[in-house]
């Protein structure tokens, strides 16, 4: 596998809140165009790269989303503080005391979430925590006029977490924001690279979707353009290998290989496709973890129900601390997930897809 830490760093450091994925799309276009026969962007911004194989069938769609959880400027107060709207599923506690970047027409503006100091709070207030309705961003502005005129902050401006990539203390544990789902994008690039010397039978569509965190919107529009016969979604899995989380809540562990979702709120996988994933993992000595979640939602759901429906599976890389400024993944899981998806794509010839899709 040739996924470099430099590519991972570039992808995770890029700012791309839901609906504002431009910097990430630029990276994906740069990486995918040399590997594709055609690249287009749909009406809401998803990037669709097509690689032709030796025949017209099957139409295989692999997908990963470009957006990350973020915020949006709601208004600027008279004092020059920024009130915001959340984009995606944040816990209130994950927003407190963090650095953000407001992406204005004048360029990026540094900001932090302000909060009342503990010294003036009642004991009851200290234990109650902070609610997002009372939060604000401090941008170092003297007043509203300063924030608007000098810094260029306007309602609707996107706001991204400010957190940088690091190989944690020189280890194979990689720290960064937005692994959900920049890790899927990196794997998708590697899969496209892997088929250059071994063409597949049908057509492969590598789709970098937008607005997953606010309702799987890009997966819906792109799935209707692609009209896949079969789909593979590449996502972040929910690691459960740290204090305070149980194996009943999530089952994946860092360093134990890629995962396959068997249940989430939005999708149940095709079981024949599940079995093929298991077979491919065993044949290639790739460890495979199983994930059954009570919550979660992912792009595979829209791929699955476009037009008349298609078999879809969600393959994941375990991530600790999803939807925060700092997530952790393991280098080995990345490489094994890319190998698994590449081998799986090679197996999806016309007869295999027809068998999987037949009830």
N, C-alpha and C positions, 0 to 999 in steps of 0.2 A: 504493500500500500504506500501511496506517495502523498498522503495528506500531511502537510507540514505544519509545525507549530506556528510558522509565520502566517500561513493562510488562516489558521484558527484565530490567531491574534487579530488579524485584520477584520475578520467577520464579527467576532464578538465585540470589538471596540467600536464598530460602526454604529451610528445612531439610526434607529429605525422604529419608532413607535408605530402602533397600528394606524394605517392611513397615511404614513409619512416614510415609506420604505425606500425612498430614492437612493440614498447612499449604499444600501445593501444591494439593491437592484443593479447598480453600476458595477459592483464587484462580481455579481453573478453573471451579468452580460459579458464582462471581460473574460471570465473563466470558461463560460459555456459556448460562446460563439465559435472558437476554434475547434470545438468538439462536436459541432452540430451541423446539420444540413440547412436548417432554417430556424430563426429566432424571431418571435413576435411578442408583443405585450397586449394583453386584453384590455377591456374598457375601464377596469378599475386598478390596473397596474401589475397584475401577475405576469411574470416572465415565463414564456413557454418555449422551450428548446426542443427541436425535433431531430432525431437521428434515425435515418432510414436504414432498414436491414435488407435482407434478401427477398422479402415478400411484403405484401400489404397487411397480412394478418399474422399475429394478433396486434392490437393497439394497446401497448403497455404504458401506463402512466405511473411515474414515480413523483412524489411531491414532498416538499418541505416548506415551511412558512418563513418569510423574511421578517415579519414584524415581531416586536417585543412589547411587553407591558410597559406603559409609560403614562404620561399625563398630558393635559392640554390646558392652555391658559384660558381661564374663564373670565377674569376681569382683573384690573389693576386698582388697588385701593388708593384713596387720597394720599395715604402715607407712602405709596410706592411699593407696597407688598403685592405679591401675585397670588390670587386665589385660583384654584385649579379643579379640573374634572379628570377623574381617573380614566385611563384607557386600559381595559383588561382587569384581570382579577388580582388586585392587591389586598393583602391584609393591612388594616390601618397601622398596625405595629411595625410593618416593614417600611413604612414611609417616614417614620420619625427620625430626625437627626441625620438625614442623608444628603449627599451632594447630587444635584441634577444639572442638566444643561438645557436651556431654553433655545430652541432653534429659530432664530428670528431672521427677518430679511436682511439685517445688518450683520448676521453671523451668530455664532454660538455665544450665549450668555451664561455665566456660571451662577448657580443658585443653590441655596440650602433650605431644607425645611426648618422653619423656626418653631420653637416651642417654649412654653412658660418654664422658667427655671424652678427647680425643685425647692429652692429656699423660700418661696412665697406661696407654696401650695399647701392646702390642708392635708392631713393624713388620708382623708377619704379620697381626695382628688389624686393623690400620688398613686394609690392602688387601683384607681379606675382606668388608668391608661388614657390615651389620646384618641379622639375620633377625628376622621379626616375632614369633617365639616368645619372643624375649628382650626385646621392646619393652613399654612400659607408658605410661600417661598420668599426668602429674603435675597434680593439681588444687589444690595448695596446702593439702592437708589435713594436720593434725598426726598423725593415725593413722586406723585403720579406723573407730573410733567417730565421729570428726569427719566423715569422708567420708560415712558413712551417715546419721547423725543431723542434722548441721547442713546438709550439702549435699544430702541426700536421694538419694544415688546407690544404685541397686539393680541386681542382675543383670537383664539383659534390656533395660535402658535403651538407646535408640538414640543413636548418636554421629555427628555430621555434620561434614564439613570446614568450617572457618571461613575464608571468603575472600569478599571483597566485589567487586561490579561496578565496572568503570571503563572509560570510553572511553580507551584507552591513549594517554596523552600527547596527548589531544585529537584522535585520529585516528578513522578508521572501523574500526579493529581494536578489538574489544570483549573485555575481559578479565573472566573470572568463573569460578566453579565450576559444575559440573552442566549445562554446555551439552548434555551427554548426559543427558537429552534435553529440557531446558527449551526449547531452541530449537525443537524439534518441536512443543511445546505452543503456543508463540507463533504459529507458522505455522498450526496447526490452528484457532486462534481467528480468525485473519485469513481463512481459507478459509470458515469459517461466516459471517463477516460479509459476505463477498463475494457469497454466494448470496441474500442477503435481497432484493435488487432483481431478481435473475435466477433465479427458481426452477428447480430441476432437474426432470427427468422422474420420477425415482424418489424413494427415501428416503435421506437422508444421515445416517449415524451417526458422530459425532465421539467417539472413545473415548480417555480419558486413563487409561492402564493403570498397574497397580502391579506391583512385584516383577519387573521385566524383568531387572535385574542379577543376580538369583539364580535364573534359570531360566524366564523368559518366562511367569510364572505368571498374571499378570493378563490377558495377551493370550489365554490359553487359555480362561479362564472367560468373558470378555466376547465372544469370537468365537462361543462356543456359544450365548450369549444373542442376539446379533445375527443369526447365520447369514447372513453376507454372500454376495452374488453376485459381488462383486469387492472388492479391498482395496488401499489405499494406506497404507503405513507411512512415517512421516516420522521420520528419525533423524539422528544426527550422523555425518558421514563422517570418514574418516581422512585428514587432510592429510599431504602428503609434500613440503613445500616448505621444510624447515629442515634444518640440518646433521645428518648421522648417519642419515637415512632415505633409502631408495632408491625409485625408481619401480617396481621389481619388488615392493616390499613394499606400496605403496599409490600411488594415482595422482592424488588430488585436490589442488588448490592453492587457497589462500584468494584471493578476489576474482575467480575464474574461473567463478563460477556454481554452481548446485546440481549434485548428482551422482545417478547411478542405479547401484545395486548390481547387478552381473551375476553375482556369486558370493560367497557367504560360507558359513560352516560349516553354517548351518541352513537355507538356502533358495536355490533357483534361481528366478528370475522367469519368469513366462509370457512367451514371446518376442513374441507378438502384442501383449501389453500393453506390453512394452518398446518395440516399434516405434511404438505410439501415443504414448508419452511422447516419443519422438524427433520424431515428426511435430508434436506440439503445441509442442514447444520451438522447432522451426524456423519454424512458422507465426507464432509470437509473438516471434521474434527473442530468445529466451532462451538463453543459452549453457548447454550441458549437458556435464558431465564423466562419465566412465565409471570405475567402481570394481570391481576384481576382487581380492578378499581371500582369503588362505588361512585366516584365522581369522574371528573376529567371530560374533555371533549377535544376532538382532533379532526383534521381535514379529511381523513379517510371516510368519515361519515357522509360528506358531500360527494366524494368520488363514488361511493357505494350506491347512492340513490339518484345519480344523474340518468336521465332518459329512462330506459327500462331496467336499470340496475346493473351492477357488476361485482364480481368477487373482489374483495379488498382486504388487506391485512395491514396492521400497524406495527412496524418494527422500531424499536427504541434503543437509545443509549441512556443508561441510568444517570440521573443528575441529582445531586443534593441541593436542597434549599431553593427550589423553583420559585419564580416570581419574587425574587429579591434582587438586591444589587450584586450579590456575590454567590454564584453557583460553583459547584465543583464536579468535574467529570474525570474519568480515568483514561489515559492514553490507550491502553490495551483494548478497552471497550469500543473505542472509535474505529480502530483498525479492523477488529473482528466484525463489527456491524457493517462496515463497507464491504468486506469480503463476503459476508452472508448475502447482502442485497445483490451484489454483482453476480454471484453464483446462482441466485434465485432467478434473476432476469435471464440468464443464459438458459435456464430450464424451461422458460415459458414459450414453447413453440405452439403452433396452432392446435395440435391434437391435445396437448396438455391443458391449455386454456379451455378448450371445448369440453374436456372431461370435467374440469373443476366447475365450470359454469352450468353444467347440466344437472337438473334435479329429477 
